[in-house]
């Protein structure tokens, strides 16, 4: 579970998600964005990543909710076999990014946002 945020506007932040396929075959990846309190789905996406392929994109644009201000969202990737999943929090003003690597054992957060299980 990855804790993410999307705050629109020039002083806000956005979140990219990156996934690397470390296998020799094409893989289908499903990404789910949920409200951490209600578990309601905010958006989702599925994509194909080729053998040894890499993908990175704006998480909330990819899942269709880029126009919403989201203080905190829980993001999960299925299947969990992907060993390299990360998010990067991008400051809209400076363009600076902070990278956070995912973990199948522990939820992680971006900035001061604390994900909930």
C-alpha positions, 0 to 999 in steps of 0.5 A, spaced: 500 500 500 502 506 498 500 513 501 499 518 496 496 525 495 494 529 489 493 537 490 491 541 484 494 548 482 501 551 482 502 550 489 500 543 490 503 536 489 502 530 484 504 523 484 507 519 479 507 511 480 513 507 477 513 499 475 518 495 473 517 488 470 523 484 472 520 478 468 521 475 461 514 475 459 509 481 458 505 482 465 498 485 466 498 490 472 492 493 475 492 499 480 487 501 485 486 508 488 482 508 494 479 512 500 483 510 506 477 511 511 471 508 507 475 504 502 471 506 496 475 506 489 477 513 487 479 510 480 483 504 477 487 502 471 490 496 468 496 496 463 501 491 460 508 492 461 513 488 456 518 483 458 523 487 462 519 493 461 518 500 465 512 504 466 511 511 469 506 516 469 502 521 473 498 516 478 491 520 478 491 522 471 492 515 469 486 513 474 482 518 471 481 523 478 487 528 476 482 534 477 480 532 484 484 534 490 485 528 494 489 529 501 490 522 502 489 515 498 491 508 498 494 505 492 495 498 491 498 494 485 496 487 483 499 482 482 503 483 488 509 479 484 512 486 482 518 487 486 519 494 483 514 499 485 515 506 487 511 513 487 514 520 487 511 526 490 512 532 485 512 539 487 508 543 482 511 549 483 519 547 483 518 540 479 522 537 484 520 529 486 521 525 492 521 518 491 518 512 495 519 505 494 513 500 495 513 494 500 508 488 500 510 488 508 508 495 510 504 501 508 508 507 506 507 514 505 509 520 501 510 527 505 507 527 512 501 523 509 500 517 513 496 511 510 491 507 514 490 499 513 
